[in-house]
């Protein structure tokens, strides 16, 4: 595993360079043809706490920035026959009071409006009229991954994280749940071996290194069982 991790983290070629232009372009065309989104999945995603918080923040910042920029109270005060310094003091105090009152008012409004915004977002994503827009967005996302070097797609501590997560899962695993998964796999596979799906003889003949690895593992297994 250490050797594999080292090679991945040292690989500076992009995914496109490894796959080739033809395969990469075919992949992007396939992504662009994805035209159906599961309505329940879209709704569950957009109604999640993270997206709800994001919508609230974007709407709040937009409304607050709008009031700051148009400055309606400042324009009204500037038209009053008041001496300059007093006018500026009134404007500054008015803005401070506006900030204190506007923030909670907008937040209170967004608590009720957020549900409406989420519903509109769901309708927007699922609308056939917007399908091409989201298809293009999907292509842009996948294209950005395809054109990135391999070593930038994985964290530097990938191996350490995987080992830590694996040990954590084993320590906290519910044995009854694991037994259910094992029973499910056996029900699906039955008494079939890997040769039912893959001709292992051809695979091993094509890779002498893999053959030697399998032989070494088998020898270790026999030695361990003997003693």
N, C-alpha and C positions, 0 to 999 in steps of 0.2 A: 504493500500500500504506500509506504514511504516513497518508493521509487516512482510510482504512478503520480503521486501528489507533486513530487519534485518536477516531473516532466510537464505536468499541467501548468504549474506556476512559472515555469521557464519558457513556455510556449508563447512566442510573440506573434505568430501568424494569426490572421483573423479567421473566423468561421468560414467566411466566403472563400478564402484561400485554400482551406482544407477541403471544403465541399466542391469547389469549382463554381464558376459563374453559372453554368447551365443548371446545376442542381439548386443553387441558391435562388436563381430567378424563378425556377419552378416552384420552390417553396413559397416565395413571396406571392406568386400568382395564386397558389392554393389558399393562402391566407386571405387574399383579396376577395376570393369567392365565398368566404364565410358570410352568409347572409341572414342567418337566423340566430337570435339570442333567446335563451330560455327566459320567459317573462318572470317566473318566480325567482330565478337566480338574480336577474337584474334588480328586481324589487328588493330582495333580501340584501344585496350589496349596497344599494343606494339608501336603504333605510337603516344601515348599520350606524353605530354610535360615531365611528370615525368620520364617515361621510356627512352625517348630520352636523357634527361639530365644524367640519370644513365649510359646509354651506352657510352655517350661521356666521362664521368668521368673515367669509367673503362678503356676504350681504351687509354685515355690520360695518366692516371697514369701508365699503362702497358708500353706504348711506352717510356715515360720519364724515368721510372725505368730501362728499358732495356739499354738505352743509358748511364745512370749513371753507371750501373754495368759493361758494357763491356769497357767503357772508351777508345774509339779508339784513341782519340787525346793524352791521357796520354801515351799510349803505343808507339805512334810515337815519342813523345818528348823524352821519356826515352831512345830511341835508338840513339839520337843525341849526338855528343861529346861536351856536355855542362857541366860545373861545377855544382855539386849538388844543392846548394842554388838557382842558377839562373834557373836551370831546374824546381825546385819546384815552383818558382815564375811564370814561363811561364805556367806550368800546371794549377796552380790556376787561373790565369787570363784567360786562354783559357776556363776553365770550366765555369767561370762566364759569359763569352761572349756566350758560348754555351747555358747556361740556358736562357739568355735573348733572343736569337734568336730561339732556339728550341721550346720553349713554344708557341709563336704566330704561328710558322710554323705548329706545330702539330694541334693546334686548328683550323687553317684555313683548314687543310686537313680533319679534322673530320667533319666540316660543310657540306662538300660534301659527305663524306664517310658514314655519319650516316644513310642516307637514304638506302644505300646499306646494311649496317649492320642490320637495322630494317627489310628489306625485307628478308634477310637470316634467321633472327630469326623467322619470321612468317613461312617460309618454314620448318624450323627445328621443330617447335611446331606441325605443321599440318602433318608432314610426318608420314605415317603409320609405318615406320621403327623405329620411336622414341616413339611409342605409349606406349610400356611397361615401358619405362623410366619415362614418365609423369604420368602413372597410379601409379607407385611406389611412385612418389613424392606426388601425391594426398593422397595416403594411409598414408604416413609419416606425412603429415600435419594434417589430421583428427585424426590420432592416437595420435599425440601430444596433441590435444584438449581433446580427450576422456580420456587420462591418467592424466589430470590436475585436481586439486581440483576445485569444483564449484565456490568457492569464488574468485579464481584467474581469472575467465573468465569475471568478471564484475568489472568496476571501483568502487572505494569506494564511489564516489559521484554520482552513477548511478541515484538515485531517483531525486536528485537536478537537474541533467542535463536534465532528461526527462521532468520534470515540466517546466524548463526554456525554453526548445525547444518547448514544447507544447504551452506555452503562447506566445512565439515569433511567432509561426506559426499562431496562432489565430489573433494576432495583425496585422500581415502583410498579412493575407489571402485575396485573391481575391474572393469576393463573387460570381462573375459570374462563376469562375472556380469551386468553391465548389458546386454551383447549378448544373453544368454539371455532376460532380461526383455523386451527389444525384440522378439525373435523370437516369444516367447509372445504378446505383444500383437498382433503382425501375424497370427499364426496364428488368433487369436480373432476379430479384426476384419476381416482381409482387406483388400479394396479399398473398404470402406464408408467413407462420409464422415459428418460429424456430422448432415447433413441426413437420413440414414437413421433417426436417432433423434429429432431435434428439427427442427421447421419453423423454420429460422433467419429466413426472411422475416417470419413472424409476430412472432418475438421482436424483430427489429430495428424493425419497424413500430410495435411497442408501446413501444419505448424509443428516442426520438430521440437521447438522450445516448449510448447504446451505439452507435448507428449512426455518430454523429460520431467516436466513439473508434475504431471499426473502420476508418473511412475514413482517419483520421489515421495509424493504424498501417500501413495499406496504402501510403499516400504515403511514409512514412519507409522502408518496406521497398524500394519502387521506387527511391527516391533513393539508398539505400545500395547497391543492386545496380548502379546506373548509375555510381556512383562515386567 
